[in-house]
Amino acid sequence: MLGRALKVGQRRWPHRMGSTCHLVVDDLDVLPPAYKLVCMAETVRIDPASHAALAEIARAKHLPLTEALALAVESYRREMLILAMDADYAALREAPAAWAEEQAERAAWDTTSADGLADE
């Protein structure tokens, strides 16, 4: 199934008890791995202040609440990733031998650009 193209459309896919997932096929997708699995929402309780802030964001961006929430969660996930990477690099800088090895590897990769342009 990996190399076989599917038709544009939507298919129902049983997921967990009490919910249904849909396989969403975009016009530009050609291979099954590129499809998105979209599941029905689970119920999550949030405090009234967070709901009001989410509703304000959704209104300002002209988005449904669910889409505004998904964007907020993705933004927070990315922030956590960057903070974790920053902590990892800080720990790497604290180990002189490991940091020297990292710098040497970066220097080796820098020579591969050889585009003839001066460093910016």
BAZALUM-271693 format. One record per residue: chain; x, y, z of N, C-alpha, C, O in turn; residue number from 0; residue in one letter. Coordinates in nm, 2 decimals, always signed. Last residue first. Layout:
<atoms>
+-----+--------+--------+--------+--------+--------+--------+--------+--------+--------+--------+--------+--------+-----+------+
! mol !    n_X !    n_Y !    n_Z !   ca_X !   ca_Y !   ca_Z !    c_X !    c_Y !    c_Z !    o_X !    o_Y !    o_Z ! seq ! type !
+-----+--------+--------+--------+--------+--------+--------+--------+--------+--------+--------+--------+--------+-----+------+
!   A !      X !      Y !      Z !      X !      Y !      Z !      X !      Y !      Z !      X !      Y !      Z ! NUM !    A !
...
+-----+--------+--------+--------+--------+--------+--------+--------+--------+--------+--------+--------+--------+-----+------+
</atoms>
This chain:
<atoms>
+-----+--------+--------+--------+--------+--------+--------+--------+--------+--------+--------+--------+--------+-----+------+
! mol !    n_X !    n_Y !    n_Z !   ca_X !   ca_Y !   ca_Z !    c_X !    c_Y !    c_Z !    o_X !    o_Y !    o_Z ! seq ! type !
+-----+--------+--------+--------+--------+--------+--------+--------+--------+--------+--------+--------+--------+-----+------+
!   A !  +2.88 !  +3.59 !  +0.60 !  +2.80 !  +3.70 !  +0.63 !  +2.81 !  +3.73 !  +0.78 !  +2.74 !  +3.82 !  +0.83 ! 119 !    E !
!   A !  +3.17 !  +3.51 !  +0.41 !  +3.08 !  +3.48 !  +0.53 !  +3.01 !  +3.61 !  +0.56 !  +3.06 !  +3.72 !  +0.55 ! 118 !    D !
!   A !  +3.15 !  +3.53 !  +0.05 !  +3.21 !  +3.56 !  +0.18 !  +3.11 !  +3.54 !  +0.29 !  +2.99 !  +3.54 !  +0.28 ! 117 !    A !
!   A !  +3.11 !  +3.25 !  -0.17 !  +3.06 !  +3.38 !  -0.11 !  +3.13 !  +3.40 !  +0.02 !  +3.16 !  +3.31 !  +0.10 ! 116 !    L !
!   A !  +3.17 !  +3.00 !  -0.25 !  +3.25 !  +3.11 !  -0.30 !  +3.21 !  +3.25 !  -0.25 !  +3.27 !  +3.35 !  -0.28 ! 115 !    G !
!   A !  +3.05 !  +2.79 !  -0.15 !  +2.98 !  +2.85 !  -0.26 !  +3.05 !  +2.97 !  -0.31 !  +3.01 !  +3.04 !  -0.40 ! 114 !    D !
!   A !  +3.11 !  +2.58 !  +0.04 !  +3.20 !  +2.62 !  -0.06 !  +3.13 !  +2.69 !  -0.18 !  +3.15 !  +2.65 !  -0.30 ! 113 !    A !
!   A !  +2.98 !  +2.40 !  +0.22 !  +2.90 !  +2.50 !  +0.15 !  +2.98 !  +2.56 !  +0.03 !  +2.92 !  +2.58 !  -0.07 ! 112 !    S !
!   A !  +3.15 !  +2.24 !  +0.36 !  +3.08 !  +2.18 !  +0.25 !  +3.00 !  +2.28 !  +0.17 !  +2.96 !  +2.25 !  +0.06 ! 111 !    T !
!   A !  +3.26 !  +2.37 !  +0.57 !  +3.34 !  +2.36 !  +0.45 !  +3.27 !  +2.30 !  +0.33 !  +3.31 !  +2.32 !  +0.22 ! 110 !    T !
!   A !  +3.07 !  +2.33 !  +0.77 !  +3.08 !  +2.46 !  +0.71 !  +3.17 !  +2.46 !  +0.58 !  +3.14 !  +2.54 !  +0.49 ! 109 !    D !
!   A !  +3.12 !  +2.07 !  +0.86 !  +3.01 !  +2.09 !  +0.78 !  +3.01 !  +2.23 !  +0.71 !  +2.96 !  +2.25 !  +0.60 ! 108 !    W !
!   A !  +3.35 !  +2.12 !  +1.01 !  +3.36 !  +2.03 !  +0.90 !  +3.24 !  +2.05 !  +0.80 !  +3.26 !  +2.05 !  +0.68 ! 107 !    A !
!   A !  +3.25 !  +2.29 !  +1.20 !  +3.35 !  +2.34 !  +1.11 !  +3.36 !  +2.25 !  +0.99 !  +3.38 !  +2.30 !  +0.88 ! 106 !    A !
!   A !  +3.08 !  +2.11 !  +1.34 !  +3.02 !  +2.23 !  +1.27 !  +3.12 !  +2.28 !  +1.17 !  +3.08 !  +2.32 !  +1.06 ! 105 !    R !
!   A !  +3.28 !  +1.94 !  +1.45 !  +3.18 !  +1.89 !  +1.35 !  +3.11 !  +2.00 !  +1.27 !  +3.09 !  +1.99 !  +1.15 ! 104 !    E !
!   A !  +3.40 !  +2.12 !  +1.62 !  +3.48 !  +2.06 !  +1.51 !  +3.39 !  +2.00 !  +1.40 !  +3.41 !  +2.02 !  +1.28 ! 103 !    A !
!   A !  +3.20 !  +2.17 !  +1.80 !  +3.25 !  +2.28 !  +1.72 !  +3.33 !  +2.22 !  +1.60 !  +3.32 !  +2.28 !  +1.49 ! 102 !    Q !
!   A !  +3.17 !  +1.91 !  +1.91 !  +3.05 !  +1.97 !  +1.84 !  +3.10 !  +2.08 !  +1.75 !  +3.06 !  +2.09 !  +1.63 ! 101 !    E !
!   A !  +3.42 !  +1.88 !  +2.03 !  +3.38 !  +1.79 !  +1.93 !  +3.26 !  +1.85 !  +1.84 !  +3.26 !  +1.83 !  +1.72 ! 100 !    E !
!   A !  +3.40 !  +2.09 !  +2.22 !  +3.50 !  +2.09 !  +2.12 !  +3.47 !  +2.00 !  +2.00 !  +3.49 !  +2.04 !  +1.89 !  99 !    A !
!   A !  +3.19 !  +1.98 !  +2.38 !  +3.17 !  +2.10 !  +2.31 !  +3.27 !  +2.12 !  +2.19 !  +3.24 !  +2.17 !  +2.09 !  98 !    W !
!   A !  +3.32 !  +1.75 !  +2.48 !  +3.20 !  +1.74 !  +2.40 !  +3.17 !  +1.86 !  +2.32 !  +3.14 !  +1.85 !  +2.20 !  97 !    A !
!   A !  +3.52 !  +1.88 !  +2.64 !  +3.56 !  +1.79 !  +2.53 !  +3.44 !  +1.77 !  +2.43 !  +3.46 !  +1.77 !  +2.31 !  96 !    A !
!   A !  +3.37 !  +2.05 !  +2.82 !  +3.46 !  +2.11 !  +2.72 !  +3.50 !  +2.01 !  +2.61 !  +3.51 !  +2.05 !  +2.49 !  95 !    P !
!   A !  +3.05 !  +2.07 !  +2.90 !  +3.15 !  +1.96 !  +2.89 !  +3.25 !  +2.00 !  +2.78 !  +3.22 !  +1.99 !  +2.66 !  94 !    A !
!   A !  +2.89 !  +2.29 !  +2.88 !  +2.95 !  +2.27 !  +3.01 !  +3.06 !  +2.16 !  +3.01 !  +3.14 !  +2.15 !  +3.10 !  93 !    E !
!   A !  +2.78 !  +2.26 !  +2.63 !  +2.88 !  +2.37 !  +2.65 !  +2.95 !  +2.35 !  +2.78 !  +3.07 !  +2.39 !  +2.79 !  92 !    R !
!   A !  +2.59 !  +2.07 !  +2.69 !  +2.70 !  +2.03 !  +2.60 !  +2.81 !  +2.13 !  +2.61 !  +2.93 !  +2.10 !  +2.61 !  91 !    L !
!   A !  +2.41 !  +2.21 !  +2.84 !  +2.48 !  +2.10 !  +2.90 !  +2.60 !  +2.06 !  +2.82 !  +2.71 !  +2.03 !  +2.87 !  90 !    A !
!   A !  +2.32 !  +2.39 !  +2.64 !  +2.39 !  +2.44 !  +2.76 !  +2.47 !  +2.33 !  +2.83 !  +2.58 !  +2.36 !  +2.87 !  89 !    A !
!   A !  +2.20 !  +2.20 !  +2.47 !  +2.32 !  +2.27 !  +2.42 !  +2.39 !  +2.34 !  +2.54 !  +2.52 !  +2.34 !  +2.54 !  88 !    Y !
!   A !  +1.98 !  +2.13 !  +2.64 !  +2.08 !  +2.03 !  +2.59 !  +2.21 !  +2.09 !  +2.54 !  +2.32 !  +2.04 !  +2.57 !  87 !    D !
!   A !  +1.85 !  +2.37 !  +2.67 !  +1.91 !  +2.31 !  +2.78 !  +2.01 !  +2.20 !  +2.74 !  +2.11 !  +2.19 !  +2.81 !  86 !    A !
!   A !  +1.77 !  +2.40 !  +2.40 !  +1.85 !  +2.50 !  +2.46 !  +1.92 !  +2.44 !  +2.58 !  +2.04 !  +2.47 !  +2.61 !  85 !    D !
!   A !  +1.60 !  +2.18 !  +2.37 !  +1.72 !  +2.19 !  +2.29 !  +1.82 !  +2.29 !  +2.35 !  +1.94 !  +2.27 !  +2.35 !  84 !    M !
!   A !  +1.40 !  +2.26 !  +2.55 !  +1.47 !  +2.14 !  +2.57 !  +1.60 !  +2.14 !  +2.49 !  +1.71 !  +2.10 !  +2.54 !  83 !    A !
!   A !  +1.31 !  +2.50 !  +2.42 !  +1.36 !  +2.50 !  +2.55 !  +1.45 !  +2.38 !  +2.59 !  +1.55 !  +2.39 !  +2.65 !  82 !    L !
!   A !  +1.21 !  +2.38 !  +2.18 !  +1.32 !  +2.48 !  +2.17 !  +1.39 !  +2.49 !  +2.31 !  +1.51 !  +2.50 !  +2.32 !  81 !    I !
!   A !  +1.00 !  +2.22 !  +2.28 !  +1.11 !  +2.16 !  +2.20 !  +1.23 !  +2.25 !  +2.20 !  +1.35 !  +2.21 !  +2.22 !  80 !    L !
!   A !  +0.84 !  +2.41 !  +2.39 !  +0.90 !  +2.31 !  +2.48 !  +1.02 !  +2.25 !  +2.41 !  +1.12 !  +2.22 !  +2.47 !  79 !    M !
!   A !  +0.76 !  +2.54 !  +2.16 !  +0.83 !  +2.62 !  +2.26 !  +0.90 !  +2.52 !  +2.35 !  +1.02 !  +2.54 !  +2.39 !  78 !    E !
!   A !  +0.62 !  +2.34 !  +2.03 !  +0.74 !  +2.39 !  +1.97 !  +0.82 !  +2.47 !  +2.07 !  +0.95 !  +2.45 !  +2.07 !  77 !    R !
!   A !  +0.40 !  +2.32 !  +2.21 !  +0.49 !  +2.20 !  +2.18 !  +0.62 !  +2.24 !  +2.12 !  +0.73 !  +2.20 !  +2.16 !  76 !    R !
!   A !  +0.29 !  +2.57 !  +2.18 !  +0.34 !  +2.53 !  +2.31 !  +0.44 !  +2.41 !  +2.29 !  +0.54 !  +2.41 !  +2.36 !  75 !    Y !
!   A !  +0.20 !  +2.55 !  +1.91 !  +0.29 !  +2.65 !  +1.95 !  +0.36 !  +2.62 !  +2.08 !  +0.48 !  +2.64 !  +2.09 !  74 !    S !
!   A !  +0.02 !  +2.34 !  +1.94 !  +0.13 !  +2.32 !  +1.86 !  +0.24 !  +2.42 !  +1.89 !  +0.36 !  +2.39 !  +1.89 !  73 !    E !
!   A !  -0.17 !  +2.46 !  +2.11 !  -0.10 !  +2.34 !  +2.16 !  +0.02 !  +2.32 !  +2.07 !  +0.13 !  +2.29 !  +2.13 !  72 !    V !
!   A !  -0.26 !  +2.66 !  +1.94 !  -0.20 !  +2.70 !  +2.06 !  -0.12 !  +2.58 !  +2.12 !  -0.01 !  +2.60 !  +2.17 !  71 !    A !
!   A !  -0.38 !  +2.51 !  +1.73 !  -0.26 !  +2.60 !  +1.70 !  -0.19 !  +2.64 !  +1.83 !  -0.06 !  +2.65 !  +1.83 !  70 !    L !
!   A !  -0.58 !  +2.39 !  +1.87 !  -0.48 !  +2.31 !  +1.81 !  -0.35 !  +2.39 !  +1.78 !  -0.24 !  +2.34 !  +1.80 !  69 !    A !
!   A !  -0.74 !  +2.61 !  +1.94 !  -0.67 !  +2.53 !  +2.05 !  -0.56 !  +2.45 !  +1.99 !  -0.45 !  +2.44 !  +2.05 !  68 !    L !
!   A !  -0.82 !  +2.70 !  +1.69 !  -0.74 !  +2.79 !  +1.77 !  -0.67 !  +2.71 !  +1.88 !  -0.55 !  +2.74 !  +1.91 !  67 !    A !
!   A !  -0.97 !  +2.47 !  +1.62 !  -0.85 !  +2.51 !  +1.54 !  -0.76 !  +2.60 !  +1.62 !  -0.64 !  +2.58 !  +1.62 !  66 !    E !
!   A !  -1.17 !  +2.49 !  +1.81 !  -1.09 !  +2.37 !  +1.80 !  -0.96 !  +2.39 !  +1.73 !  -0.85 !  +2.35 !  +1.76 !  65 !    T !
!   A !  -1.30 !  +2.73 !  +1.76 !  -1.23 !  +2.71 !  +1.89 !  -1.13 !  +2.59 !  +1.88 !  -1.02 !  +2.60 !  +1.93 !  64 !    L !
!   A !  -1.24 !  +2.85 !  +1.42 !  -1.32 !  +2.77 !  +1.52 !  -1.23 !  +2.75 !  +1.65 !  -1.11 !  +2.75 !  +1.64 !  63 !    P !
!   A !  -1.12 !  +3.19 !  +1.36 !  -1.10 !  +3.04 !  +1.36 !  -1.21 !  +2.98 !  +1.45 !  -1.26 !  +3.04 !  +1.54 !  62 !    L !
!   A !  -1.05 !  +3.46 !  +1.34 !  -1.16 !  +3.41 !  +1.26 !  -1.15 !  +3.26 !  +1.25 !  -1.16 !  +3.21 !  +1.14 !  61 !    H !
!   A !  -0.87 !  +3.57 !  +1.52 !  -0.82 !  +3.51 !  +1.40 !  -0.92 !  +3.45 !  +1.31 !  -0.89 !  +3.39 !  +1.20 !  60 !    K !
!   A !  -1.04 !  +3.67 !  +1.71 !  -0.95 !  +3.76 !  +1.65 !  -0.89 !  +3.70 !  +1.52 !  -0.87 !  +3.78 !  +1.42 !  59 !    A !
!   A !  -1.18 !  +3.44 !  +1.79 !  -1.25 !  +3.55 !  +1.73 !  -1.15 !  +3.64 !  +1.65 !  -1.19 !  +3.68 !  +1.54 !  58 !    R !
!   A !  -0.96 !  +3.29 !  +1.90 !  -1.04 !  +3.24 !  +1.79 !  -1.11 !  +3.35 !  +1.72 !  -1.12 !  +3.35 !  +1.60 !  57 !    A !
!   A !  -0.88 !  +3.46 !  +2.11 !  -0.79 !  +3.43 !  +2.00 !  -0.87 !  +3.38 !  +1.88 !  -0.84 !  +3.42 !  +1.77 !  56 !    I !
!   A !  -1.12 !  +3.45 !  +2.27 !  -1.07 !  +3.58 !  +2.21 !  -0.97 !  +3.56 !  +2.10 !  -0.98 !  +3.63 !  +2.00 !  55 !    E !
!   A !  -1.13 !  +3.18 !  +2.33 !  -1.23 !  +3.23 !  +2.25 !  -1.19 !  +3.37 !  +2.19 !  -1.23 !  +3.40 !  +2.08 !  54 !    A !
!   A !  -0.90 !  +3.17 !  +2.49 !  -0.90 !  +3.09 !  +2.37 !  -1.01 !  +3.14 !  +2.27 !  -0.99 !  +3.15 !  +2.15 !  53 !    L !
!   A !  -0.98 !  +3.33 !  +2.70 !  -0.86 !  +3.37 !  +2.62 !  -0.86 !  +3.29 !  +2.49 !  -0.83 !  +3.35 !  +2.39 !  52 !    A !
!   A !  -1.19 !  +3.18 !  +2.80 !  -1.22 !  +3.31 !  +2.75 !  -1.10 !  +3.36 !  +2.66 !  -1.12 !  +3.42 !  +2.56 !  51 !    A !
!   A !  -1.06 !  +2.95 !  +2.88 !  -1.16 !  +2.94 !  +2.77 !  -1.19 !  +3.08 !  +2.71 !  -1.20 !  +3.09 !  +2.59 !  50 !    H !
!   A !  -0.90 !  +3.05 !  +3.08 !  -0.84 !  +2.99 !  +2.96 !  -0.94 !  +2.98 !  +2.85 !  -0.90 !  +3.01 !  +2.73 !  49 !    S !
!   A !  -1.11 !  +3.12 !  +3.26 !  -1.02 !  +3.23 !  +3.21 !  -0.94 !  +3.18 !  +3.08 !  -0.93 !  +3.25 !  +2.99 !  48 !    A !
!   A !  -1.24 !  +2.88 !  +3.32 !  -1.31 !  +2.98 !  +3.25 !  -1.21 !  +3.09 !  +3.19 !  -1.24 !  +3.14 !  +3.08 !  47 !    P !
!   A !  -1.02 !  +2.59 !  +3.26 !  -1.08 !  +2.69 !  +3.35 !  -1.14 !  +2.80 !  +3.27 !  -1.10 !  +2.82 !  +3.15 !  46 !    D !
!   A !  -1.13 !  +2.30 !  +3.08 !  -1.03 !  +2.40 !  +3.11 !  -1.10 !  +2.51 !  +3.19 !  -1.22 !  +2.52 !  +3.20 !  45 !    I !
!   A !  -1.16 !  +1.96 !  +3.01 !  -1.21 !  +2.07 !  +3.09 !  -1.10 !  +2.17 !  +3.11 !  -0.99 !  +2.13 !  +3.14 !  44 !    R !
!   A !  -1.21 !  +1.79 !  +2.71 !  -1.11 !  +1.84 !  +2.81 !  -1.17 !  +1.96 !  +2.88 !  -1.22 !  +2.05 !  +2.81 !  43 !    V !
!   A !  -1.32 !  +1.52 !  +2.52 !  -1.36 !  +1.63 !  +2.60 !  -1.25 !  +1.66 !  +2.70 !  -1.20 !  +1.57 !  +2.77 !  42 !    T !
!   A !  -1.18 !  +1.46 !  +2.20 !  -1.20 !  +1.42 !  +2.33 !  -1.24 !  +1.54 !  +2.41 !  -1.21 !  +1.65 !  +2.37 !  41 !    E !
!   A !  -1.29 !  +1.48 !  +1.86 !  -1.23 !  +1.54 !  +1.98 !  -1.27 !  +1.46 !  +2.10 !  -1.38 !  +1.41 !  +2.12 !  40 !    A !
!   A !  -1.22 !  +1.24 !  +1.61 !  -1.31 !  +1.32 !  +1.68 !  -1.25 !  +1.36 !  +1.81 !  -1.17 !  +1.29 !  +1.87 !  39 !    M !
!   A !  -0.91 !  +1.26 !  +1.42 !  -1.00 !  +1.19 !  +1.51 !  -1.10 !  +1.29 !  +1.57 !  -1.07 !  +1.41 !  +1.58 !  38 !    C !
!   A !  -0.75 !  +1.22 !  +1.12 !  -0.82 !  +1.32 !  +1.20 !  -0.92 !  +1.25 !  +1.29 !  -1.01 !  +1.18 !  +1.23 !  37 !    V !
!   A !  -0.46 !  +1.16 !  +0.97 !  -0.56 !  +1.09 !  +1.04 !  -0.62 !  +1.19 !  +1.14 !  -0.56 !  +1.24 !  +1.23 !  36 !    L !
!   A !  -0.35 !  +1.25 !  +0.65 !  -0.37 !  +1.29 !  +0.79 !  -0.48 !  +1.21 !  +0.85 !  -0.58 !  +1.20 !  +0.79 !  35 !    K !
!   A !  -0.11 !  +1.12 !  +0.42 !  -0.25 !  +1.15 !  +0.46 !  -0.25 !  +1.18 !  +0.61 !  -0.16 !  +1.14 !  +0.68 !  34 !    Y !
!   A !  +0.13 !  +1.03 !  +0.33 !  +0.11 !  +1.18 !  +0.34 !  -0.03 !  +1.21 !  +0.39 !  -0.05 !  +1.33 !  +0.42 !  33 !    A !
!   A !  +0.13 !  +0.76 !  +0.30 !  +0.19 !  +0.82 !  +0.42 !  +0.17 !  +0.97 !  +0.44 !  +0.19 !  +1.02 !  +0.55 !  32 !    P !
!   A !  -0.01 !  +0.73 !  +0.05 !  -0.08 !  +0.71 !  +0.17 !  -0.01 !  +0.77 !  +0.29 !  -0.07 !  +0.82 !  +0.38 !  31 !    P !
!   A !  +0.06 !  +0.98 !  -0.20 !  +0.10 !  +0.85 !  -0.13 !  +0.03 !  +0.84 !  +0.00 !  +0.02 !  +0.95 !  +0.07 !  30 !    L !
!   A !  -0.03 !  +1.23 !  -0.28 !  -0.03 !  +1.12 !  -0.37 !  +0.00 !  +0.98 !  -0.31 !  -0.03 !  +0.88 !  -0.37 !  29 !    V !
!   A !  -0.18 !  +1.54 !  -0.20 !  -0.13 !  +1.41 !  -0.16 !  -0.13 !  +1.31 !  -0.27 !  -0.23 !  +1.30 !  -0.34 !  28 !    D !
!   A !  -0.32 !  +1.75 !  -0.30 !  -0.19 !  +1.74 !  -0.34 !  -0.12 !  +1.61 !  -0.30 !  -0.01 !  +1.57 !  -0.34 !  27 !    L !
!   A !  -0.58 !  +1.74 !  -0.19 !  -0.57 !  +1.73 !  -0.33 !  -0.42 !  +1.71 !  -0.38 !  -0.40 !  +1.65 !  -0.48 !  26 !    D !
!   A !  -0.58 !  +1.52 !  +0.10 !  -0.57 !  +1.65 !  +0.04 !  -0.55 !  +1.64 !  -0.11 !  -0.50 !  +1.53 !  -0.16 !  25 !    D !
!   A !  -0.77 !  +1.32 !  +0.28 !  -0.69 !  +1.31 !  +0.17 !  -0.69 !  +1.45 !  +0.10 !  -0.79 !  +1.49 !  +0.05 !  24 !    V !
!   A !  -0.81 !  +1.19 !  +0.60 !  -0.83 !  +1.31 !  +0.52 !  -0.73 !  +1.31 !  +0.41 !  -0.61 !  +1.30 !  +0.43 !  23 !    V !
!   A !  -0.98 !  +0.95 !  +0.75 !  -0.85 !  +0.96 !  +0.68 !  -0.88 !  +1.08 !  +0.58 !  -0.95 !  +1.06 !  +0.48 !  22 !    L !
!   A !  -1.12 !  +0.99 !  +1.07 !  -1.13 !  +1.00 !  +0.92 !  -1.00 !  +1.02 !  +0.86 !  -0.91 !  +1.09 !  +0.92 !  21 !    H !
!   A !  -1.24 !  +0.80 !  +1.34 !  -1.14 !  +0.88 !  +1.28 !  -1.17 !  +0.88 !  +1.13 !  -1.23 !  +0.80 !  +1.07 !  20 !    C !
!   A !  -1.46 !  +0.80 !  +1.61 !  -1.44 !  +0.76 !  +1.48 !  -1.33 !  +0.85 !  +1.42 !  -1.33 !  +0.97 !  +1.45 !  19 !    T !
!   A !  -1.54 !  +0.65 !  +1.93 !  -1.49 !  +0.76 !  +1.85 !  -1.47 !  +0.71 !  +1.71 !  -1.45 !  +0.59 !  +1.69 !  18 !    S !
!   A !  -1.62 !  +0.43 !  +2.08 !  -1.69 !  +0.56 !  +2.10 !  -1.64 !  +0.67 !  +2.02 !  -1.69 !  +0.78 !  +2.03 !  17 !    G !
!   A !  -1.31 !  +0.28 !  +2.10 !  -1.45 !  +0.27 !  +2.13 !  -1.51 !  +0.40 !  +2.15 !  -1.46 !  +0.48 !  +2.23 !  16 !    M !
!   A !  -1.11 !  +0.42 !  +1.83 !  -1.13 !  +0.36 !  +1.97 !  -1.28 !  +0.35 !  +1.99 !  -1.36 !  +0.41 !  +1.92 !  15 !    R !
!   A !  -1.16 !  +0.39 !  +1.52 !  -1.04 !  +0.42 !  +1.60 !  -1.05 !  +0.35 !  +1.74 !  -1.00 !  +0.24 !  +1.76 !  14 !    H !
!   A !  -1.26 !  +0.32 !  +1.20 !  -1.29 !  +0.30 !  +1.34 !  -1.16 !  +0.32 !  +1.42 !  -1.06 !  +0.26 !  +1.38 !  13 !    P !
!   A !  -1.28 !  +0.55 !  +0.95 !  -1.19 !  +0.46 !  +1.00 !  -1.21 !  +0.44 !  +1.15 !  -1.20 !  +0.53 !  +1.23 !  12 !    W !
!   A !  -1.41 !  +0.67 !  +0.64 !  -1.43 !  +0.65 !  +0.79 !  -1.33 !  +0.54 !  +0.83 !  -1.31 !  +0.44 !  +0.76 !  11 !    R !
!   A !  -1.24 !  +0.88 !  +0.41 !  -1.28 !  +0.75 !  +0.45 !  -1.31 !  +0.74 !  +0.60 !  -1.23 !  +0.81 !  +0.68 !  10 !    R !
!   A !  -1.26 !  +1.12 !  +0.16 !  -1.25 !  +1.10 !  +0.30 !  -1.31 !  +0.96 !  +0.33 !  -1.41 !  +0.92 !  +0.27 !   9 !    Q !
!   A !  -1.06 !  +1.22 !  -0.12 !  -1.19 !  +1.21 !  -0.05 !  -1.16 !  +1.18 !  +0.09 !  -1.06 !  +1.22 !  +0.15 !   8 !    G !
!   A !  -0.89 !  +1.11 !  -0.40 !  -0.92 !  +1.22 !  -0.32 !  -1.05 !  +1.20 !  -0.25 !  -1.15 !  +1.16 !  -0.32 !   7 !    V !
!   A !  -0.76 !  +0.77 !  -0.40 !  -0.84 !  +0.88 !  -0.45 !  -0.87 !  +0.99 !  -0.35 !  -0.86 !  +0.96 !  -0.23 !   6 !    K !
!   A !  -0.41 !  +0.69 !  -0.36 !  -0.55 !  +0.68 !  -0.32 !  -0.63 !  +0.79 !  -0.38 !  -0.57 !  +0.89 !  -0.42 !   5 !    L !
!   A !  -0.13 !  +0.51 !  -0.50 !  -0.20 !  +0.64 !  -0.48 !  -0.35 !  +0.61 !  -0.44 !  -0.40 !  +0.51 !  -0.49 !   4 !    A !
!   A !  +0.11 !  +0.30 !  -0.35 !  -0.02 !  +0.31 !  -0.43 !  -0.09 !  +0.44 !  -0.40 !  -0.11 !  +0.47 !  -0.28 !   3 !    R !
!   A !  +0.33 !  +0.25 !  -0.19 !  +0.35 !  +0.32 !  -0.32 !  +0.22 !  +0.35 !  -0.40 !  +0.23 !  +0.41 !  -0.50 !   2 !    G !
!   A !  +0.21 !  +0.11 !  +0.03 !  +0.30 !  +0.23 !  +0.05 !  +0.31 !  +0.31 !  -0.08 !  +0.30 !  +0.44 !  -0.07 !   1 !    L !
!   A !  +0.08 !  -0.12 !  +0.00 !  +0.00 !  +0.00 !  +0.00 !  +0.09 !  +0.13 !  +0.00 !  +0.03 !  +0.23 !  -0.03 !   0 !    M !
+-----+--------+--------+--------+--------+--------+--------+--------+--------+--------+--------+--------+--------+-----+------+
</atoms>
